[in-house]
Amino acid sequence: MSADWYRWDGDTLILTLRIQPRASRDEIVGLHDGLLKVRITAPPVEGKANAHLAAFLARCFRVPKSQVSLLSGETGREKRIAVRAPRQIPPGLEIAQP
């Protein structure tokens, strides 16, 4: 079972996200137009939002930041992110384990 916004590649979870920078707080909002919407407080300037997003997702999935990588969408709001060997799935997300 899978969805359009995520897939497993071995033990790596690939997420397709829609990012809202400059939000009032960091949070995973839920599905929006087939993508997982994530709000982050960082501005989209000089890679700050991408670094902040990686740190936020690392906390959510309980992995070191080094296990979260940007696959595509460096300058856009739609991004593909890889989370290697997530230790937990954040509450509220329905992701089938591999």
Beta strands, then each sheet from edge to edge (+ up, - down):
strand 1: 6-9
strand 2: 12-20
strand 3: 27-32
strand 4: 35-39
strand 5: 68-72
strand 6: 78-84
sheet 1: 1+ 2- 4- 3+
sheet 2: 1+ 2- 6+ 5-
end
